[in-house]
Amino acid sequence: MDKKPSKLPWVIPVNCEGCGGCVNYCKNGSLKMKETNIEGVFVPWLDEPQKCSGCGRCTKACVMGAITMTSFVDQAMKRFLEQKPEIRG
């Protein structure tokens, strides 16, 4: 991707049921299931956020509302690159 998108997905791990529907809808293949801080529990995550086009297809695919789009693109990129998905409860 040459141009930074105006929006990126923001994953809310605690709301995710791990179905992977969003991963299947990702047209760029940039969204992958990644293990959380709880062994065996996976949620969608952008390991390479620069590949995301910001299309929002993942949010439409998520029936749980675990993904929203954010215009805070720099913060979202930093989160995906520097953090692992974590479920806090």
The first five atom37 places (N, CA, C, CB, O) and aatype in JSON, in Angstrom:
{
  "aatype": [12, 3, 11, 11, 14, 15, 11, 10, 14, 17, 19, 9, 14, 19, 2, 4, 6, 7, 4, 7, 7, 4, 19, 2, 18, 4, 11, 2, 7, 15, 10, 11, 12, 11, 6, 16, 2, 9, 6, 7, 19, 13, 19, 14, 17, 10, 3, 6, 14, 5, 11, 4, 15, 7, 4, 7, 1, 4, 16, 11, 0, 4, 19, 12, 7, 0, 9, 16, 12, 16, 15, 13, 19, 3, 5, 0, 12, 11, 1, 13, 10, 6, 5, 11, 14, 6, 9, 1, 7],
  "atom_mask": [
    [1, 1, 1, 1, 1],
    [1, 1, 1, 1, 1],
    [1, 1, 1, 1, 1],
    [1, 1, 1, 1, 1],
    [1, 1, 1, 1, 1],
    [1, 1, 1, 1, 1],
    [1, 1, 1, 1, 1],
    [1, 1, 1, 1, 1],
    [1, 1, 1, 1, 1],
    [1, 1, 1, 1, 1],
    [1, 1, 1, 1, 1],
    [1, 1, 1, 1, 1],
    [1, 1, 1, 1, 1],
    [1, 1, 1, 1, 1],
    [1, 1, 1, 1, 1],
    [1, 1, 1, 1, 1],
    [1, 1, 1, 1, 1],
    [1, 1, 1, 0, 1],
    [1, 1, 1, 1, 1],
    [1, 1, 1, 0, 1],
    [1, 1, 1, 0, 1],
    [1, 1, 1, 1, 1],
    [1, 1, 1, 1, 1],
    [1, 1, 1, 1, 1],
    [1, 1, 1, 1, 1],
    [1, 1, 1, 1, 1],
    [1, 1, 1, 1, 1],
    [1, 1, 1, 1, 1],
    [1, 1, 1, 0, 1],
    [1, 1, 1, 1, 1],
    [1, 1, 1, 1, 1],
    [1, 1, 1, 1, 1],
    [1, 1, 1, 1, 1],
    [1, 1, 1, 1, 1],
    [1, 1, 1, 1, 1],
    [1, 1, 1, 1, 1],
    [1, 1, 1, 1, 1],
    [1, 1, 1, 1, 1],
    [1, 1, 1, 1, 1],
    [1, 1, 1, 0, 1],
    [1, 1, 1, 1, 1],
    [1, 1, 1, 1, 1],
    [1, 1, 1, 1, 1],
    [1, 1, 1, 1, 1],
    [1, 1, 1, 1, 1],
    [1, 1, 1, 1, 1],
    [1, 1, 1, 1, 1],
    [1, 1, 1, 1, 1],
    [1, 1, 1, 1, 1],
    [1, 1, 1, 1, 1],
    [1, 1, 1, 1, 1],
    [1, 1, 1, 1, 1],
    [1, 1, 1, 1, 1],
    [1, 1, 1, 0, 1],
    [1, 1, 1, 1, 1],
    [1, 1, 1, 0, 1],
    [1, 1, 1, 1, 1],
    [1, 1, 1, 1, 1],
    [1, 1, 1, 1, 1],
    [1, 1, 1, 1, 1],
    [1, 1, 1, 1, 1],
    [1, 1, 1, 1, 1],
    [1, 1, 1, 1, 1],
    [1, 1, 1, 1, 1],
    [1, 1, 1, 0, 1],
    [1, 1, 1, 1, 1],
    [1, 1, 1, 1, 1],
    [1, 1, 1, 1, 1],
    [1, 1, 1, 1, 1],
    [1, 1, 1, 1, 1],
    [1, 1, 1, 1, 1],
    [1, 1, 1, 1, 1],
    [1, 1, 1, 1, 1],
    [1, 1, 1, 1, 1],
    [1, 1, 1, 1, 1],
    [1, 1, 1, 1, 1],
    [1, 1, 1, 1, 1],
    [1, 1, 1, 1, 1],
    [1, 1, 1, 1, 1],
    [1, 1, 1, 1, 1],
    [1, 1, 1, 1, 1],
    [1, 1, 1, 1, 1],
    [1, 1, 1, 1, 1],
    [1, 1, 1, 1, 1],
    [1, 1, 1, 1, 1],
    [1, 1, 1, 1, 1],
    [1, 1, 1, 1, 1],
    [1, 1, 1, 1, 1],
    [1, 1, 1, 0, 1]
  ],
  "atom_positions": [
    [[0.84, -1.17, 0.0], [0.0, 0.0, 0.0], [0.89, 1.24, 0.0], [-0.96, 0.0, 1.22], [1.8, 1.36, 0.82]],
    [[0.63, 2.13, -0.9], [1.44, 3.33, -1.02], [0.94, 4.46, -0.13], [1.46, 3.8, -2.45], [1.73, 5.25, 0.38]],
    [[-0.36, 4.53, 0.06], [-0.96, 5.64, 0.79], [-1.59, 5.13, 2.08], [-2.01, 6.36, -0.08], [-2.25, 4.09, 2.1]],
    [[-1.37, 5.87, 3.17], [-1.96, 5.48, 4.45], [-3.47, 5.67, 4.37], [-1.35, 6.31, 5.62], [-3.94, 6.71, 3.9]],
    [[-4.25, 4.68, 4.84], [-5.71, 4.83, 4.8], [-6.18, 5.88, 5.8], [-6.39, 3.49, 5.09], [-5.46, 6.22, 6.74]],
    [[-7.38, 6.38, 5.6], [-7.93, 7.38, 6.51], [-8.48, 6.73, 7.78], [-9.02, 8.18, 5.82], [-8.68, 7.4, 8.79]],
    [[-8.74, 5.41, 7.72], [-9.24, 4.67, 8.88], [-8.6, 3.29, 8.91], [-10.79, 4.56, 8.84], [-8.21, 2.74, 7.89]],
    [[-8.51, 2.74, 10.12], [-8.04, 1.37, 10.31], [-8.99, 0.67, 11.28], [-6.56, 1.35, 10.86], [-9.68, 1.33, 12.06]],
    [[-9.02, -0.65, 11.23], [-9.84, -1.39, 12.2], [-9.28, -1.22, 13.61], [-9.9, -2.88, 11.82], [-8.07, -1.07, 13.8]],
    [[-10.16, -1.24, 14.58], [-9.78, -1.26, 15.98], [-10.47, -2.48, 16.58], [-10.18, 0.1, 16.74], [-11.7, -2.51, 16.69]],
    [[-9.68, -3.47, 16.95], [-10.22, -4.73, 17.47], [-10.43, -4.62, 18.98], [-9.26, -5.91, 17.14], [-9.56, -4.14, 19.71]],
    [[-11.59, -5.07, 19.43], [-11.93, -5.11, 20.85], [-11.94, -6.59, 21.25], [-13.33, -4.4, 21.15], [-12.99, -7.24, 21.17]],
    [[-10.79, -7.13, 21.67], [-10.65, -8.57, 21.89], [-11.7, -9.2, 22.8], [-9.32, -8.85, 22.44], [-12.14, -10.32, 22.55]],
    [[-12.11, -8.5, 23.85], [-13.06, -9.08, 24.79], [-14.43, -9.33, 24.15], [-13.21, -8.17, 26.01], [-15.2, -10.17, 24.62]],
    [[-14.75, -8.61, 23.09], [-16.03, -8.78, 22.4], [-16.01, -9.85, 21.32], [-16.46, -7.48, 21.79], [-17.06, -10.24, 20.8]],
    [[-14.83, -10.33, 20.97], [-14.67, -11.26, 19.85], [-14.95, -12.69, 20.28], [-13.26, -11.17, 19.28], [-14.51, -13.14, 21.33]],
    [[-15.72, -13.41, 19.44], [-15.98, -14.82, 19.72], [-15.04, -15.74, 18.95], [-17.42, -15.15, 19.39], [-15.13, -16.96, 19.07]],
    [[-14.13, -15.16, 18.16], [-13.11, -15.95, 17.47], [-13.58, -16.72, 16.25], [0.0, 0.0, 0.0], [-12.96, -17.72, 15.89]],
    [[-14.65, -16.28, 15.62], [-15.2, -17.03, 14.48], [-14.35, -16.9, 13.21], [-16.61, -16.56, 14.18], [-14.36, -17.8, 12.37]],
    [[-13.61, -15.8, 13.08], [-12.76, -15.6, 11.92], [-13.48, -15.08, 10.69], [0.0, 0.0, 0.0], [-12.88, -14.99, 9.62]],
    [[-14.75, -14.73, 10.82], [-15.5, -14.21, 9.68], [-14.87, -12.96, 9.1], [0.0, 0.0, 0.0], [-14.86, -12.78, 7.88]],
    [[-14.35, -12.11, 9.95], [-13.71, -10.87, 9.5], [-12.46, -11.16, 8.67], [-13.35, -10.0, 10.7], [-12.18, -10.46, 7.7]],
    [[-11.72, -12.2, 9.06], [-10.51, -12.58, 8.34], [-10.87, -13.03, 6.92], [-9.75, -13.72, 9.09], [-10.18, -12.7, 5.96]],
    [[-11.97, -13.77, 6.8], [-12.42, -14.23, 5.49], [-12.89, -13.09, 4.6], [-13.54, -15.24, 5.65], [-12.8, -13.19, 3.38]],
    [[-13.4, -12.02, 5.19], [-13.88, -10.86, 4.43], [-12.79, -9.87, 4.06], [-14.95, -10.15, 5.21], [-13.01, -8.99, 3.23]],
    [[-11.62, -10.01, 4.66], [-10.52, -9.07, 4.41], [-10.0, -9.26, 2.98], [-9.37, -9.27, 5.44], [-9.44, -10.3, 2.65]],
    [[-10.19, -8.25, 2.15], [-9.82, -8.37, 0.74], [-8.31, -8.35, 0.52], [-10.45, -7.25, -0.05], [-7.83, -8.81, -0.52]],
    [[-7.55, -7.82, 1.48], [-6.09, -7.76, 1.34], [-5.38, -8.9, 2.05], [-5.59, -6.46, 1.86], [-4.17, -9.07, 1.89]],
    [[-6.11, -9.67, 2.84], [-5.49, -10.73, 3.61], [-4.61, -10.2, 4.73], [0.0, 0.0, 0.0], [-3.72, -10.91, 5.21]],
    [[-4.85, -8.96, 5.14], [-3.99, -8.36, 6.17], [-4.46, -8.69, 7.58], [-3.94, -6.87, 5.99], [-3.68, -8.55, 8.53]],
    [[-5.69, -9.12, 7.74], [-6.22, -9.46, 9.05], [-6.02, -10.96, 9.29], [-7.72, -9.08, 9.17], [-6.43, -11.78, 8.47]],
    [[-5.38, -11.3, 10.39], [-5.09, -12.7, 10.72], [-5.54, -12.98, 12.15], [-3.56, -13.01, 10.56], [-5.64, -12.06, 12.97]],
    [[-5.82, -14.23, 12.43], [-6.16, -14.62, 13.8], [-4.86, -14.78, 14.58], [-7.0, -15.95, 13.82], [-3.93, -15.44, 14.13]],
    [[-4.81, -14.16, 15.75], [-3.6, -14.18, 16.57], [-3.98, -14.54, 18.01], [-2.86, -12.8, 16.52], [-5.02, -14.12, 18.52]],
    [[-3.12, -15.33, 18.64], [-3.41, -15.76, 20.01], [-3.32, -14.59, 20.99], [-2.43, -16.87, 20.44], [-2.43, -13.75, 20.89]],
    [[-4.25, -14.56, 21.92], [-4.29, -13.51, 22.94], [-3.43, -13.92, 24.14], [-5.75, -13.23, 23.39], [-2.7, -14.9, 24.09]],
    [[-3.54, -13.15, 25.21], [-2.85, -13.49, 26.45], [-3.45, -14.73, 27.12], [-2.91, -12.31, 27.41], [-2.88, -15.25, 28.07]],
    [[-4.58, -15.2, 26.61], [-5.2, -16.43, 27.11], [-4.89, -17.55, 26.11], [-6.76, -16.26, 27.31], [-5.32, -17.49, 24.96]],
    [[-4.16, -18.55, 26.56], [-3.73, -19.63, 25.69], [-4.92, -20.28, 24.99], [-2.95, -20.69, 26.49], [-5.92, -20.63, 25.62]],
    [[-4.8, -20.43, 23.67], [-5.84, -21.06, 22.87], [-6.97, -20.15, 22.43], [0.0, 0.0, 0.0], [-7.87, -20.59, 21.71]],
    [[-6.94, -18.88, 22.84], [-7.98, -17.92, 22.45], [-7.38, -16.96, 21.43], [-8.54, -17.14, 23.7], [-6.42, -16.25, 21.71]],
    [[-7.98, -16.96, 20.24], [-7.48, -16.16, 19.12], [-8.49, -15.09, 18.74], [-7.16, -17.06, 17.92], [-9.7, -15.3, 18.81]],
    [[-7.96, -13.93, 18.33], [-8.79, -12.83, 17.83], [-8.12, -12.25, 16.58], [-8.99, -11.72, 18.92], [-6.93, -12.5, 16.35]],
    [[-8.84, -11.5, 15.77], [-8.23, -10.9, 14.58], [-7.23, -9.81, 14.96], [-9.31, -10.32, 13.67], [-7.43, -9.07, 15.92]],
    [[-6.16, -9.72, 14.18], [-5.11, -8.73, 14.47], [-4.39, -8.42, 13.18], [-4.11, -9.26, 15.56], [-4.23, -9.29, 12.32]],
    [[-3.95, -7.19, 13.03], [-3.18, -6.77, 11.86], [-1.7, -6.85, 12.19], [-3.58, -5.34, 11.41], [-1.15, -5.93, 12.8]],
    [[-1.04, -7.93, 11.78], [0.4, -8.02, 11.99], [1.15, -7.06, 11.07], [0.89, -9.46, 11.76], [2.24, -6.61, 11.39]],
    [[0.54, -6.77, 9.93], [1.12, -5.83, 8.97], [0.06, -4.77, 8.63], [1.61, -6.57, 7.67], [-0.53, -4.81, 7.55]],
    [[-0.17, -3.83, 9.56], [-1.24, -2.86, 9.35], [-1.06, -2.0, 8.1], [-1.35, -1.97, 10.54], [-2.03, -1.46, 7.57]],
    [[0.18, -1.87, 7.63], [0.42, -1.08, 6.43], [-0.21, -1.7, 5.18], [1.92, -0.91, 6.22], [-0.36, -1.02, 4.16]],
    [[-0.59, -2.97, 5.24], [-1.25, -3.63, 4.12], [-2.76, -3.39, 4.1], [-0.98, -5.13, 4.16], [-3.43, -3.67, 3.11]],
    [[-3.29, -2.87, 5.2], [-4.73, -2.64, 5.3], [-5.13, -1.42, 4.48], [-5.16, -2.45, 6.78], [-4.48, -0.38, 4.55]],
    [[-6.2, -1.57, 3.7], [-6.68, -0.46, 2.88], [-7.7, 0.42, 3.61], [-7.31, -1.0, 1.61], [-8.05, 1.49, 3.14]],
    [[-8.16, -0.05, 4.77], [-9.14, 0.72, 5.53], [-10.54, 0.64, 4.96], [0.0, 0.0, 0.0], [-11.35, 1.54, 5.17]],
    [[-10.84, -0.43, 4.24], [-12.13, -0.56, 3.55], [-13.31, -0.78, 4.5], [-12.07, -1.69, 2.57], [-14.45, -0.42, 4.18]],
    [[-13.05, -1.38, 5.68], [-14.12, -1.59, 6.65], [-14.91, -2.87, 6.47], [0.0, 0.0, 0.0], [-15.89, -3.09, 7.19]],
    [[-14.51, -3.7, 5.53], [-15.24, -4.96, 5.31], [-15.26, -5.84, 6.56], [-14.62, -5.74, 4.14], [-16.23, -6.54, 6.82]],
    [[-14.17, -5.79, 7.32], [-14.08, -6.6, 8.54], [-15.15, -6.2, 9.55], [-12.69, -6.46, 9.17], [-15.71, -7.06, 10.24]],
    [[-15.44, -4.91, 9.64], [-16.45, -4.46, 10.6], [-17.84, -4.93, 10.2], [-16.44, -2.92, 10.72], [-18.66, -5.26, 11.05]],
    [[-18.09, -4.96, 8.91], [-19.38, -5.43, 8.43], [-19.56, -6.92, 8.65], [-19.54, -5.11, 6.95], [-20.68, -7.4, 8.85]],
    [[-18.46, -7.66, 8.63], [-18.5, -9.11, 8.8], [-18.66, -9.52, 10.26], [-17.25, -9.74, 8.23], [-19.09, -10.63, 10.55]],
    [[-18.31, -8.63, 11.19], [-18.32, -8.99, 12.61], [-19.7, -8.82, 13.22], [-17.31, -8.13, 13.37], [-20.19, -7.7, 13.39]],
    [[-20.33, -9.95, 13.54], [-21.67, -9.91, 14.13], [-21.63, -9.56, 15.62], [-22.37, -11.25, 13.94], [-22.66, -9.25, 16.21]],
    [[-20.44, -9.61, 16.21], [-20.3, -9.33, 17.64], [-19.96, -7.87, 17.93], [-19.22, -10.22, 18.23], [-19.97, -7.45, 19.09]],
    [[-19.66, -7.09, 16.9], [-19.28, -5.7, 17.11], [-17.9, -5.57, 17.72], [0.0, 0.0, 0.0], [-17.62, -4.59, 18.41]],
    [[-17.03, -6.55, 17.47], [-15.69, -6.56, 18.06], [-14.68, -5.76, 17.26], [-15.21, -7.98, 18.21], [-13.54, -5.61, 17.67]],
    [[-15.1, -5.24, 16.1], [-14.21, -4.42, 15.28], [-14.94, -3.15, 14.89], [-13.72, -5.2, 14.02], [-16.05, -3.19, 14.36]],
    [[-14.31, -2.03, 15.14], [-14.82, -0.74, 14.68], [-13.71, -0.1, 13.85], [-15.26, 0.18, 15.88], [-12.57, -0.56, 13.87]],
    [[-14.04, 0.93, 13.14], [-13.03, 1.65, 12.37], [-12.67, 2.92, 13.15], [-13.54, 2.0, 10.92], [-13.54, 3.59, 13.7]],
    [[-11.37, 3.22, 13.18], [-10.9, 4.41, 13.87], [-10.15, 5.31, 12.9], [-10.01, 4.03, 15.06], [-9.45, 4.84, 12.0]],
    [[-10.29, 6.6, 13.09], [-9.54, 7.55, 12.28], [-8.19, 7.87, 12.93], [-10.35, 8.85, 12.08], [-7.39, 8.62, 12.38]],
    [[-7.94, 7.3, 14.1], [-6.64, 7.44, 14.77], [-5.68, 6.39, 14.21], [-6.78, 7.3, 16.33], [-5.27, 5.46, 14.91]],
    [[-5.34, 6.56, 12.95], [-4.57, 5.56, 12.19], [-3.18, 5.33, 12.78], [-4.44, 6.0, 10.75], [-2.76, 4.18, 12.91]],
    [[-2.47, 6.38, 13.13], [-1.12, 6.21, 13.68], [-1.15, 5.42, 14.99], [-0.47, 7.58, 13.9], [-0.3, 4.55, 15.2]],
    [[-2.1, 5.72, 15.86], [-2.22, 5.0, 17.12], [-2.59, 3.54, 16.88], [-3.26, 5.67, 18.02], [-2.07, 2.64, 17.56]],
    [[-3.48, 3.29, 15.94], [-3.88, 1.92, 15.63], [-2.7, 1.13, 15.07], [-5.05, 1.9, 14.64], [-2.48, -0.02, 15.45]],
    [[-1.94, 1.74, 14.17], [-0.76, 1.05, 13.61], [0.23, 0.71, 14.71], [-0.08, 1.93, 12.54], [0.77, -0.4, 14.76]],
    [[0.47, 1.66, 15.59], [1.41, 1.43, 16.7], [0.91, 0.3, 17.59], [1.59, 2.73, 17.53], [1.69, -0.56, 18.0]],
    [[-0.38, 0.29, 17.89], [-0.96, -0.77, 18.73], [-0.76, -2.14, 18.09], [-2.46, -0.52, 18.97], [-0.31, -3.08, 18.74]],
    [[-1.1, -2.26, 16.8], [-0.97, -3.55, 16.13], [0.47, -4.02, 16.05], [-1.56, -3.47, 14.73], [0.75, -5.22, 16.17]],
    [[1.4, -3.1, 15.84], [2.81, -3.47, 15.68], [3.51, -3.75, 17.02], [3.54, -2.37, 14.95], [4.41, -4.59, 17.08]],
    [[3.11, -3.05, 18.07], [3.85, -3.13, 19.32], [3.17, -3.95, 20.42], [4.1, -1.77, 19.82], [3.8, -4.26, 21.43]],
    [[1.92, -4.29, 20.23], [1.19, -5.0, 21.29], [0.64, -6.32, 20.76], [0.05, -4.14, 21.84], [0.45, -6.5, 19.55]],
    [[0.4, -7.21, 21.67], [-0.32, -8.45, 21.36], [-1.77, -8.24, 21.8], [0.33, -9.7, 22.06], [-2.04, -7.46, 22.72]],
    [[-2.68, -8.95, 21.15], [-4.07, -8.8, 21.61], [-4.22, -9.33, 23.04], [-5.03, -9.56, 20.66], [-3.7, -10.39, 23.39]],
    [[-4.92, -8.57, 23.84], [-5.07, -8.92, 25.25], [-6.54, -8.85, 25.66], [-4.21, -7.99, 26.14], [-7.24, -7.9, 25.34]],
    [[-6.97, -9.88, 26.36], [-8.32, -9.9, 26.89], [-8.23, -9.58, 28.37], [-9.02, -11.26, 26.64], [-7.61, -10.31, 29.15]],
    [[-8.85, -8.5, 28.73], [-8.88, -8.08, 30.13], [-10.3, -8.28, 30.64], [-8.42, -6.58, 30.31], [-11.27, -8.0, 29.92]],
    [[-10.41, -8.73, 31.82], [-11.76, -8.98, 32.28], [-11.93, -8.68, 33.69], [0.0, 0.0, 0.0], [-13.03, -8.84, 34.23]]
  ]
}
